[in-house]
Amino acid sequence: MTGGNFMECPYCNKKMQLGAIEADNLLSWTPEGENKGRMGRIFRSDRSPNSVILAELNVFSGSTVKAYYCIDCKKIIIDVPVTEE
């Protein structure tokens, strides 16, 4: 359940705080054992085909994705943006 700046943690049912994960390059999740390529941190074309892009690179501000953090469980929940393939 989400609402405003808080979400209910699916692990402990306590409140999670809305915030952001930021990076200076493309932000993605890649399955363990798959190589993301030498330039994979910058270019989508050099990533594993199974990578999930969490935030595109913006040359002026880096990459940012909204996320909820549970201080009790130390878990982060991220909604994966819908992208066109």
Order of alpha helices (4+ residues) and beta strands (2+ residues): beta-beta-beta-beta-beta-beta-beta
